[in-house]
């Protein structure tokens, strides 16, 4: 089982090749994958604070997630 952390998810969203490679490896293993409620909170809070002056950008980023 894999419990992904915030750093990994952010790297994956940003298109980091190492994160993408690891995600593919985990996908091939057919292992259980999980994220925590804390990660969801941290990620969405980060999106909000990075985009709060540009509401349209916030909506675009949430749609990608």
mmJSON file of the N, C-alpha and C atoms, coordinates in Angstrom:
{"data_MODEL":{"atom_site":{
"group_PDB":["ATOM","ATOM","ATOM","ATOM","ATOM","ATOM","ATOM","ATOM","ATOM","ATOM","ATOM","ATOM","ATOM","ATOM","ATOM","ATOM","ATOM","ATOM","ATOM","ATOM","ATOM","ATOM","ATOM","ATOM","ATOM","ATOM","ATOM","ATOM","ATOM","ATOM","ATOM","ATOM","ATOM","ATOM","ATOM","ATOM","ATOM","ATOM","ATOM","ATOM","ATOM","ATOM","ATOM","ATOM","ATOM","ATOM","ATOM","ATOM","ATOM","ATOM","ATOM","ATOM","ATOM","ATOM","ATOM","ATOM","ATOM","ATOM","ATOM","ATOM","ATOM","ATOM","ATOM","ATOM","ATOM","ATOM","ATOM","ATOM","ATOM","ATOM","ATOM","ATOM","ATOM","ATOM","ATOM","ATOM","ATOM","ATOM","ATOM","ATOM","ATOM","ATOM","ATOM","ATOM","ATOM","ATOM","ATOM","ATOM","ATOM","ATOM","ATOM","ATOM","ATOM","ATOM","ATOM","ATOM","ATOM","ATOM","ATOM","ATOM","ATOM","ATOM","ATOM","ATOM","ATOM","ATOM","ATOM","ATOM","ATOM","ATOM","ATOM","ATOM","ATOM","ATOM","ATOM","ATOM","ATOM","ATOM","ATOM","ATOM","ATOM","ATOM","ATOM","ATOM","ATOM","ATOM","ATOM","ATOM","ATOM","ATOM","ATOM","ATOM","ATOM","ATOM","ATOM","ATOM","ATOM","ATOM","ATOM","ATOM","ATOM","ATOM","ATOM","ATOM","ATOM","ATOM","ATOM","ATOM","ATOM","ATOM","ATOM","ATOM","ATOM","ATOM","ATOM","ATOM","ATOM","ATOM","ATOM","ATOM","ATOM","ATOM","ATOM","ATOM","ATOM","ATOM","ATOM","ATOM","ATOM","ATOM","ATOM","ATOM","ATOM","ATOM","ATOM","ATOM","ATOM","ATOM","ATOM","ATOM","ATOM","ATOM","ATOM","ATOM","ATOM","ATOM","ATOM","ATOM","ATOM","ATOM","ATOM","ATOM","ATOM","ATOM","ATOM"],
"id":[1,2,3,4,5,6,7,8,9,10,11,12,13,14,15,16,17,18,19,20,21,22,23,24,25,26,27,28,29,30,31,32,33,34,35,36,37,38,39,40,41,42,43,44,45,46,47,48,49,50,51,52,53,54,55,56,57,58,59,60,61,62,63,64,65,66,67,68,69,70,71,72,73,74,75,76,77,78,79,80,81,82,83,84,85,86,87,88,89,90,91,92,93,94,95,96,97,98,99,100,101,102,103,104,105,106,107,108,109,110,111,112,113,114,115,116,117,118,119,120,121,122,123,124,125,126,127,128,129,130,131,132,133,134,135,136,137,138,139,140,141,142,143,144,145,146,147,148,149,150,151,152,153,154,155,156,157,158,159,160,161,162,163,164,165,166,167,168,169,170,171,172,173,174,175,176,177,178,179,180,181,182,183,184,185,186,187,188,189,190,191,192,193,194,195],
"type_symbol":["N","C","C","N","C","C","N","C","C","N","C","C","N","C","C","N","C","C","N","C","C","N","C","C","N","C","C","N","C","C","N","C","C","N","C","C","N","C","C","N","C","C","N","C","C","N","C","C","N","C","C","N","C","C","N","C","C","N","C","C","N","C","C","N","C","C","N","C","C","N","C","C","N","C","C","N","C","C","N","C","C","N","C","C","N","C","C","N","C","C","N","C","C","N","C","C","N","C","C","N","C","C","N","C","C","N","C","C","N","C","C","N","C","C","N","C","C","N","C","C","N","C","C","N","C","C","N","C","C","N","C","C","N","C","C","N","C","C","N","C","C","N","C","C","N","C","C","N","C","C","N","C","C","N","C","C","N","C","C","N","C","C","N","C","C","N","C","C","N","C","C","N","C","C","N","C","C","N","C","C","N","C","C","N","C","C","N","C","C","N","C","C","N","C","C"],
"label_atom_id":["N","CA","C","N","CA","C","N","CA","C","N","CA","C","N","CA","C","N","CA","C","N","CA","C","N","CA","C","N","CA","C","N","CA","C","N","CA","C","N","CA","C","N","CA","C","N","CA","C","N","CA","C","N","CA","C","N","CA","C","N","CA","C","N","CA","C","N","CA","C","N","CA","C","N","CA","C","N","CA","C","N","CA","C","N","CA","C","N","CA","C","N","CA","C","N","CA","C","N","CA","C","N","CA","C","N","CA","C","N","CA","C","N","CA","C","N","CA","C","N","CA","C","N","CA","C","N","CA","C","N","CA","C","N","CA","C","N","CA","C","N","CA","C","N","CA","C","N","CA","C","N","CA","C","N","CA","C","N","CA","C","N","CA","C","N","CA","C","N","CA","C","N","CA","C","N","CA","C","N","CA","C","N","CA","C","N","CA","C","N","CA","C","N","CA","C","N","CA","C","N","CA","C","N","CA","C","N","CA","C","N","CA","C","N","CA","C","N","CA","C","N","CA","C","N","CA","C"],
"label_alt_id":[null,null,null,null,null,null,null,null,null,null,null,null,null,null,null,null,null,null,null,null,null,null,null,null,null,null,null,null,null,null,null,null,null,null,null,null,null,null,null,null,null,null,null,null,null,null,null,null,null,null,null,null,null,null,null,null,null,null,null,null,null,null,null,null,null,null,null,null,null,null,null,null,null,null,null,null,null,null,null,null,null,null,null,null,null,null,null,null,null,null,null,null,null,null,null,null,null,null,null,null,null,null,null,null,null,null,null,null,null,null,null,null,null,null,null,null,null,null,null,null,null,null,null,null,null,null,null,null,null,null,null,null,null,null,null,null,null,null,null,null,null,null,null,null,null,null,null,null,null,null,null,null,null,null,null,null,null,null,null,null,null,null,null,null,null,null,null,null,null,null,null,null,null,null,null,null,null,null,null,null,null,null,null,null,null,null,null,null,null,null,null,null,null,null,null],
"label_comp_id":["UNK","UNK","UNK","UNK","UNK","UNK","UNK","UNK","UNK","UNK","UNK","UNK","UNK","UNK","UNK","UNK","UNK","UNK","UNK","UNK","UNK","UNK","UNK","UNK","UNK","UNK","UNK","UNK","UNK","UNK","UNK","UNK","UNK","UNK","UNK","UNK","UNK","UNK","UNK","UNK","UNK","UNK","UNK","UNK","UNK","UNK","UNK","UNK","UNK","UNK","UNK","UNK","UNK","UNK","UNK","UNK","UNK","UNK","UNK","UNK","UNK","UNK","UNK","UNK","UNK","UNK","UNK","UNK","UNK","UNK","UNK","UNK","UNK","UNK","UNK","UNK","UNK","UNK","UNK","UNK","UNK","UNK","UNK","UNK","UNK","UNK","UNK","UNK","UNK","UNK","UNK","UNK","UNK","UNK","UNK","UNK","UNK","UNK","UNK","UNK","UNK","UNK","UNK","UNK","UNK","UNK","UNK","UNK","UNK","UNK","UNK","UNK","UNK","UNK","UNK","UNK","UNK","UNK","UNK","UNK","UNK","UNK","UNK","UNK","UNK","UNK","UNK","UNK","UNK","UNK","UNK","UNK","UNK","UNK","UNK","UNK","UNK","UNK","UNK","UNK","UNK","UNK","UNK","UNK","UNK","UNK","UNK","UNK","UNK","UNK","UNK","UNK","UNK","UNK","UNK","UNK","UNK","UNK","UNK","UNK","UNK","UNK","UNK","UNK","UNK","UNK","UNK","UNK","UNK","UNK","UNK","UNK","UNK","UNK","UNK","UNK","UNK","UNK","UNK","UNK","UNK","UNK","UNK","UNK","UNK","UNK","UNK","UNK","UNK","UNK","UNK","UNK","UNK","UNK","UNK"],
"label_asym_id":["A","A","A","A","A","A","A","A","A","A","A","A","A","A","A","A","A","A","A","A","A","A","A","A","A","A","A","A","A","A","A","A","A","A","A","A","A","A","A","A","A","A","A","A","A","A","A","A","A","A","A","A","A","A","A","A","A","A","A","A","A","A","A","A","A","A","A","A","A","A","A","A","A","A","A","A","A","A","A","A","A","A","A","A","A","A","A","A","A","A","A","A","A","A","A","A","A","A","A","A","A","A","A","A","A","A","A","A","A","A","A","A","A","A","A","A","A","A","A","A","A","A","A","A","A","A","A","A","A","A","A","A","A","A","A","A","A","A","A","A","A","A","A","A","A","A","A","A","A","A","A","A","A","A","A","A","A","A","A","A","A","A","A","A","A","A","A","A","A","A","A","A","A","A","A","A","A","A","A","A","A","A","A","A","A","A","A","A","A","A","A","A","A","A","A"],
"label_entity_id":["1","1","1","1","1","1","1","1","1","1","1","1","1","1","1","1","1","1","1","1","1","1","1","1","1","1","1","1","1","1","1","1","1","1","1","1","1","1","1","1","1","1","1","1","1","1","1","1","1","1","1","1","1","1","1","1","1","1","1","1","1","1","1","1","1","1","1","1","1","1","1","1","1","1","1","1","1","1","1","1","1","1","1","1","1","1","1","1","1","1","1","1","1","1","1","1","1","1","1","1","1","1","1","1","1","1","1","1","1","1","1","1","1","1","1","1","1","1","1","1","1","1","1","1","1","1","1","1","1","1","1","1","1","1","1","1","1","1","1","1","1","1","1","1","1","1","1","1","1","1","1","1","1","1","1","1","1","1","1","1","1","1","1","1","1","1","1","1","1","1","1","1","1","1","1","1","1","1","1","1","1","1","1","1","1","1","1","1","1","1","1","1","1","1","1"],
"label_seq_id":[1,1,1,2,2,2,3,3,3,4,4,4,5,5,5,6,6,6,7,7,7,8,8,8,9,9,9,10,10,10,11,11,11,12,12,12,13,13,13,14,14,14,15,15,15,16,16,16,17,17,17,18,18,18,19,19,19,20,20,20,21,21,21,22,22,22,23,23,23,24,24,24,25,25,25,26,26,26,27,27,27,28,28,28,29,29,29,30,30,30,31,31,31,32,32,32,33,33,33,34,34,34,35,35,35,36,36,36,37,37,37,38,38,38,39,39,39,40,40,40,41,41,41,42,42,42,43,43,43,44,44,44,45,45,45,46,46,46,47,47,47,48,48,48,49,49,49,50,50,50,51,51,51,52,52,52,53,53,53,54,54,54,55,55,55,56,56,56,57,57,57,58,58,58,59,59,59,60,60,60,61,61,61,62,62,62,63,63,63,64,64,64,65,65,65],
"pdbx_PDB_ins_code":[null,null,null,null,null,null,null,null,null,null,null,null,null,null,null,null,null,null,null,null,null,null,null,null,null,null,null,null,null,null,null,null,null,null,null,null,null,null,null,null,null,null,null,null,null,null,null,null,null,null,null,null,null,null,null,null,null,null,null,null,null,null,null,null,null,null,null,null,null,null,null,null,null,null,null,null,null,null,null,null,null,null,null,null,null,null,null,null,null,null,null,null,null,null,null,null,null,null,null,null,null,null,null,null,null,null,null,null,null,null,null,null,null,null,null,null,null,null,null,null,null,null,null,null,null,null,null,null,null,null,null,null,null,null,null,null,null,null,null,null,null,null,null,null,null,null,null,null,null,null,null,null,null,null,null,null,null,null,null,null,null,null,null,null,null,null,null,null,null,null,null,null,null,null,null,null,null,null,null,null,null,null,null,null,null,null,null,null,null,null,null,null,null,null,null],
"Cartn_x":[0.84,0.0,0.885,0.459,1.187,0.297,0.84,0.162,0.989,0.458,1.201,1.155,2.265,2.326,2.141,2.034,1.759,2.847,4.105,5.206,5.109,4.778,4.667,3.516,2.378,1.214,1.489,2.123,2.459,3.437,4.429,5.387,4.673,3.743,2.987,2.149,1.478,0.652,1.508,2.711,3.607,4.312,4.117,4.694,6.119,6.551,7.895,8.071,9.108,9.326,9.556,10.261,10.498,9.205,8.35,7.058,6.174,6.184,5.391,5.871,7.185,7.757,7.359,7.429,7.056,5.566,4.74,3.295,2.983,3.685,3.479,3.897,5.016,5.49,4.448,3.912,2.89,1.64,1.286,0.113,0.273,1.476,1.743,1.689,2.019,2.008,0.598,-0.373,-1.765,-1.887,-1.073,-1.09,-2.164,-2.567,-3.493,-2.784,-3.52,-2.978,-3.929,-3.369,-4.22,-3.588,-4.447,-4.017,-4.813,-4.282,-4.955,-5.83,-6.728,-7.565,-6.692,-5.607,-4.681,-4.051,-3.667,-3.097,-4.098,-5.343,-6.366,-6.481,-6.506,-6.595,-5.384,-4.186,-2.967,-2.933,-3.295,-3.251,-4.244,-5.482,-6.494,-6.205,-5.662,-5.287,-4.152,-3.198,-2.108,-2.6,-3.513,-4.109,-4.834,-5.605,-6.353,-5.405,-4.384,-3.491,-2.654,-2.322,-1.527,-2.364,-3.69,-4.557,-5.621,-5.588,-6.718,-6.901,-5.874,-6.028,-6.528,-6.512,-6.964,-7.985,-9.259,-10.268,-10.401,-10.222,-10.344,-9.236,-8.03,-6.922,-7.212,-7.819,-8.187,-9.148,-10.154,-11.115,-10.439,-9.523,-8.807,-7.973,-7.286,-6.453,-7.297,-8.436,-9.303,-9.879,-10.157,-10.676,-9.621,-8.341,-7.26,-7.059,-7.385,-7.111,-8.026],
"Cartn_y":[-1.178,0.0,1.242,2.221,3.482,4.607,5.421,6.611,7.792,8.493,9.587,10.837,11.591,12.829,14.033,15.194,16.425,16.738,16.572,16.864,16.022,14.74,13.865,14.307,14.613,15.018,16.323,17.275,18.545,18.302,17.457,17.126,16.469,15.597,14.913,15.901,16.813,17.816,18.74,19.032,19.922,19.214,17.917,17.187,16.717,16.581,16.1,14.678,14.464,13.164,12.04,12.333,11.316,10.883,11.853,11.543,10.753,11.146,10.427,8.989,8.806,7.476,6.59,7.161,6.404,6.067,7.018,6.778,5.643,5.598,4.506,3.165,3.178,1.948,1.43,2.323,1.944,1.434,2.085,1.678,0.263,-0.059,-1.391,-2.475,-2.107,-3.072,-3.435,-2.649,-2.866,-2.833,-2.009,-1.873,-0.872,-0.957,0.032,1.376,2.434,3.793,4.661,5.602,6.446,7.819,8.777,10.094,10.386,11.248,11.552,12.802,12.956,14.157,15.388,15.21,16.324,16.773,15.827,16.169,16.968,16.542,17.259,18.687,18.847,20.186,21.039,20.488,21.239,21.647,20.722,20.991,22.091,21.953,22.95,24.304,24.318,25.57,26.244,25.455,25.999,26.571,25.885,26.388,27.703,27.73,28.943,30.122,29.943,31.058,31.484,30.559,30.947,31.648,31.533,32.09,33.045,33.421,34.173,35.552,36.111,37.406,37.244,36.01,35.717,34.585,34.894,33.833,32.925,33.45,32.619,31.56,31.935,30.98,29.875,30.248,29.265,28.234,28.683,27.757,26.826,27.36,26.534,25.461,25.822,24.845,23.779,24.165,23.172,22.197,22.668,21.786,20.753,21.133,20.218,19.138,19.448,18.516,17.352],
"Cartn_z":[0.0,0.0,0.0,-0.745,-0.828,-0.308,0.6,1.091,0.594,-0.382,-1.005,-0.141,-0.159,0.603,-0.319,0.301,-0.43,-1.452,-1.075,-1.998,-3.269,-3.11,-4.271,-5.175,-4.599,-5.397,-6.137,-5.468,-6.122,-7.265,-7.042,-8.116,-9.288,-9.003,-10.046,-10.844,-10.159,-10.834,-11.688,-11.234,-11.986,-13.147,-13.252,-14.374,-14.164,-12.927,-12.621,-13.166,-13.935,-14.587,-13.581,-12.493,-11.473,-10.801,-10.51,-9.884,-10.847,-12.112,-13.114,-13.267,-13.273,-13.397,-12.213,-11.008,-9.82,-9.831,-10.253,-10.323,-11.299,-12.416,-13.38,-12.781,-12.039,-11.398,-10.399,-9.592,-8.612,-9.325,-10.408,-11.185,-11.741,-12.2,-12.744,-11.666,-10.431,-9.332,-8.882,-9.274,-8.852,-7.332,-6.694,-5.236,-4.822,-3.572,-3.037,-2.97,-3.282,-3.242,-2.432,-1.666,-0.832,-0.645,-0.326,0.124,1.392,2.224,3.491,3.351,4.278,4.321,4.553,5.284,5.527,4.213,3.36,2.066,1.242,1.206,0.441,0.953,2.254,2.857,2.478,2.639,2.321,0.853,-0.013,-1.449,-1.833,-1.383,-1.737,-1.104,0.111,0.745,-0.032,-0.482,-1.293,-2.602,-3.246,-4.492,-4.216,-3.144,-2.799,-2.582,-1.748,-1.443,-2.644,-3.521,-4.689,-5.746,-5.637,-6.683,-6.162,-4.905,-4.355,-4.971,-5.549,-6.214,-7.652,-8.132,-9.499,-9.437,-9.15,-8.992,-10.208,-11.389,-12.594,-12.629,-12.213,-12.173,-11.156,-10.024,-9.003,-9.58,-10.305,-10.911,-11.91,-12.711,-13.69,-12.986,-11.906,-11.203,-10.525,-9.969,-9.327,-10.344,-11.53,-12.574,-12.996,-12.954,-13.327,-12.285,-11.026,-9.92,-9.892],
"occupancy":[1.0,1.0,1.0,1.0,1.0,1.0,1.0,1.0,1.0,1.0,1.0,1.0,1.0,1.0,1.0,1.0,1.0,1.0,1.0,1.0,1.0,1.0,1.0,1.0,1.0,1.0,1.0,1.0,1.0,1.0,1.0,1.0,1.0,1.0,1.0,1.0,1.0,1.0,1.0,1.0,1.0,1.0,1.0,1.0,1.0,1.0,1.0,1.0,1.0,1.0,1.0,1.0,1.0,1.0,1.0,1.0,1.0,1.0,1.0,1.0,1.0,1.0,1.0,1.0,1.0,1.0,1.0,1.0,1.0,1.0,1.0,1.0,1.0,1.0,1.0,1.0,1.0,1.0,1.0,1.0,1.0,1.0,1.0,1.0,1.0,1.0,1.0,1.0,1.0,1.0,1.0,1.0,1.0,1.0,1.0,1.0,1.0,1.0,1.0,1.0,1.0,1.0,1.0,1.0,1.0,1.0,1.0,1.0,1.0,1.0,1.0,1.0,1.0,1.0,1.0,1.0,1.0,1.0,1.0,1.0,1.0,1.0,1.0,1.0,1.0,1.0,1.0,1.0,1.0,1.0,1.0,1.0,1.0,1.0,1.0,1.0,1.0,1.0,1.0,1.0,1.0,1.0,1.0,1.0,1.0,1.0,1.0,1.0,1.0,1.0,1.0,1.0,1.0,1.0,1.0,1.0,1.0,1.0,1.0,1.0,1.0,1.0,1.0,1.0,1.0,1.0,1.0,1.0,1.0,1.0,1.0,1.0,1.0,1.0,1.0,1.0,1.0,1.0,1.0,1.0,1.0,1.0,1.0,1.0,1.0,1.0,1.0,1.0,1.0,1.0,1.0,1.0,1.0,1.0,1.0],
"B_iso_or_equiv":[0.0,0.0,0.0,0.0,0.0,0.0,0.0,0.0,0.0,0.0,0.0,0.0,0.0,0.0,0.0,0.0,0.0,0.0,0.0,0.0,0.0,0.0,0.0,0.0,0.0,0.0,0.0,0.0,0.0,0.0,0.0,0.0,0.0,0.0,0.0,0.0,0.0,0.0,0.0,0.0,0.0,0.0,0.0,0.0,0.0,0.0,0.0,0.0,0.0,0.0,0.0,0.0,0.0,0.0,0.0,0.0,0.0,0.0,0.0,0.0,0.0,0.0,0.0,0.0,0.0,0.0,0.0,0.0,0.0,0.0,0.0,0.0,0.0,0.0,0.0,0.0,0.0,0.0,0.0,0.0,0.0,0.0,0.0,0.0,0.0,0.0,0.0,0.0,0.0,0.0,0.0,0.0,0.0,0.0,0.0,0.0,0.0,0.0,0.0,0.0,0.0,0.0,0.0,0.0,0.0,0.0,0.0,0.0,0.0,0.0,0.0,0.0,0.0,0.0,0.0,0.0,0.0,0.0,0.0,0.0,0.0,0.0,0.0,0.0,0.0,0.0,0.0,0.0,0.0,0.0,0.0,0.0,0.0,0.0,0.0,0.0,0.0,0.0,0.0,0.0,0.0,0.0,0.0,0.0,0.0,0.0,0.0,0.0,0.0,0.0,0.0,0.0,0.0,0.0,0.0,0.0,0.0,0.0,0.0,0.0,0.0,0.0,0.0,0.0,0.0,0.0,0.0,0.0,0.0,0.0,0.0,0.0,0.0,0.0,0.0,0.0,0.0,0.0,0.0,0.0,0.0,0.0,0.0,0.0,0.0,0.0,0.0,0.0,0.0,0.0,0.0,0.0,0.0,0.0,0.0],
"pdbx_formal_charge":[null,null,null,null,null,null,null,null,null,null,null,null,null,null,null,null,null,null,null,null,null,null,null,null,null,null,null,null,null,null,null,null,null,null,null,null,null,null,null,null,null,null,null,null,null,null,null,null,null,null,null,null,null,null,null,null,null,null,null,null,null,null,null,null,null,null,null,null,null,null,null,null,null,null,null,null,null,null,null,null,null,null,null,null,null,null,null,null,null,null,null,null,null,null,null,null,null,null,null,null,null,null,null,null,null,null,null,null,null,null,null,null,null,null,null,null,null,null,null,null,null,null,null,null,null,null,null,null,null,null,null,null,null,null,null,null,null,null,null,null,null,null,null,null,null,null,null,null,null,null,null,null,null,null,null,null,null,null,null,null,null,null,null,null,null,null,null,null,null,null,null,null,null,null,null,null,null,null,null,null,null,null,null,null,null,null,null,null,null,null,null,null,null,null,null],
"auth_seq_id":[1,1,1,2,2,2,3,3,3,4,4,4,5,5,5,6,6,6,7,7,7,8,8,8,9,9,9,10,10,10,11,11,11,12,12,12,13,13,13,14,14,14,15,15,15,16,16,16,17,17,17,18,18,18,19,19,19,20,20,20,21,21,21,22,22,22,23,23,23,24,24,24,25,25,25,26,26,26,27,27,27,28,28,28,29,29,29,30,30,30,31,31,31,32,32,32,33,33,33,34,34,34,35,35,35,36,36,36,37,37,37,38,38,38,39,39,39,40,40,40,41,41,41,42,42,42,43,43,43,44,44,44,45,45,45,46,46,46,47,47,47,48,48,48,49,49,49,50,50,50,51,51,51,52,52,52,53,53,53,54,54,54,55,55,55,56,56,56,57,57,57,58,58,58,59,59,59,60,60,60,61,61,61,62,62,62,63,63,63,64,64,64,65,65,65],
"auth_comp_id":["UNK","UNK","UNK","UNK","UNK","UNK","UNK","UNK","UNK","UNK","UNK","UNK","UNK","UNK","UNK","UNK","UNK","UNK","UNK","UNK","UNK","UNK","UNK","UNK","UNK","UNK","UNK","UNK","UNK","UNK","UNK","UNK","UNK","UNK","UNK","UNK","UNK","UNK","UNK","UNK","UNK","UNK","UNK","UNK","UNK","UNK","UNK","UNK","UNK","UNK","UNK","UNK","UNK","UNK","UNK","UNK","UNK","UNK","UNK","UNK","UNK","UNK","UNK","UNK","UNK","UNK","UNK","UNK","UNK","UNK","UNK","UNK","UNK","UNK","UNK","UNK","UNK","UNK","UNK","UNK","UNK","UNK","UNK","UNK","UNK","UNK","UNK","UNK","UNK","UNK","UNK","UNK","UNK","UNK","UNK","UNK","UNK","UNK","UNK","UNK","UNK","UNK","UNK","UNK","UNK","UNK","UNK","UNK","UNK","UNK","UNK","UNK","UNK","UNK","UNK","UNK","UNK","UNK","UNK","UNK","UNK","UNK","UNK","UNK","UNK","UNK","UNK","UNK","UNK","UNK","UNK","UNK","UNK","UNK","UNK","UNK","UNK","UNK","UNK","UNK","UNK","UNK","UNK","UNK","UNK","UNK","UNK","UNK","UNK","UNK","UNK","UNK","UNK","UNK","UNK","UNK","UNK","UNK","UNK","UNK","UNK","UNK","UNK","UNK","UNK","UNK","UNK","UNK","UNK","UNK","UNK","UNK","UNK","UNK","UNK","UNK","UNK","UNK","UNK","UNK","UNK","UNK","UNK","UNK","UNK","UNK","UNK","UNK","UNK","UNK","UNK","UNK","UNK","UNK","UNK"],
"auth_asym_id":["A","A","A","A","A","A","A","A","A","A","A","A","A","A","A","A","A","A","A","A","A","A","A","A","A","A","A","A","A","A","A","A","A","A","A","A","A","A","A","A","A","A","A","A","A","A","A","A","A","A","A","A","A","A","A","A","A","A","A","A","A","A","A","A","A","A","A","A","A","A","A","A","A","A","A","A","A","A","A","A","A","A","A","A","A","A","A","A","A","A","A","A","A","A","A","A","A","A","A","A","A","A","A","A","A","A","A","A","A","A","A","A","A","A","A","A","A","A","A","A","A","A","A","A","A","A","A","A","A","A","A","A","A","A","A","A","A","A","A","A","A","A","A","A","A","A","A","A","A","A","A","A","A","A","A","A","A","A","A","A","A","A","A","A","A","A","A","A","A","A","A","A","A","A","A","A","A","A","A","A","A","A","A","A","A","A","A","A","A","A","A","A","A","A","A"],
"auth_atom_id":["N","CA","C","N","CA","C","N","CA","C","N","CA","C","N","CA","C","N","CA","C","N","CA","C","N","CA","C","N","CA","C","N","CA","C","N","CA","C","N","CA","C","N","CA","C","N","CA","C","N","CA","C","N","CA","C","N","CA","C","N","CA","C","N","CA","C","N","CA","C","N","CA","C","N","CA","C","N","CA","C","N","CA","C","N","CA","C","N","CA","C","N","CA","C","N","CA","C","N","CA","C","N","CA","C","N","CA","C","N","CA","C","N","CA","C","N","CA","C","N","CA","C","N","CA","C","N","CA","C","N","CA","C","N","CA","C","N","CA","C","N","CA","C","N","CA","C","N","CA","C","N","CA","C","N","CA","C","N","CA","C","N","CA","C","N","CA","C","N","CA","C","N","CA","C","N","CA","C","N","CA","C","N","CA","C","N","CA","C","N","CA","C","N","CA","C","N","CA","C","N","CA","C","N","CA","C","N","CA","C","N","CA","C","N","CA","C","N","CA","C","N","CA","C","N","CA","C"],
"pdbx_PDB_model_num":[1,1,1,1,1,1,1,1,1,1,1,1,1,1,1,1,1,1,1,1,1,1,1,1,1,1,1,1,1,1,1,1,1,1,1,1,1,1,1,1,1,1,1,1,1,1,1,1,1,1,1,1,1,1,1,1,1,1,1,1,1,1,1,1,1,1,1,1,1,1,1,1,1,1,1,1,1,1,1,1,1,1,1,1,1,1,1,1,1,1,1,1,1,1,1,1,1,1,1,1,1,1,1,1,1,1,1,1,1,1,1,1,1,1,1,1,1,1,1,1,1,1,1,1,1,1,1,1,1,1,1,1,1,1,1,1,1,1,1,1,1,1,1,1,1,1,1,1,1,1,1,1,1,1,1,1,1,1,1,1,1,1,1,1,1,1,1,1,1,1,1,1,1,1,1,1,1,1,1,1,1,1,1,1,1,1,1,1,1,1,1,1,1,1,1]
}}}
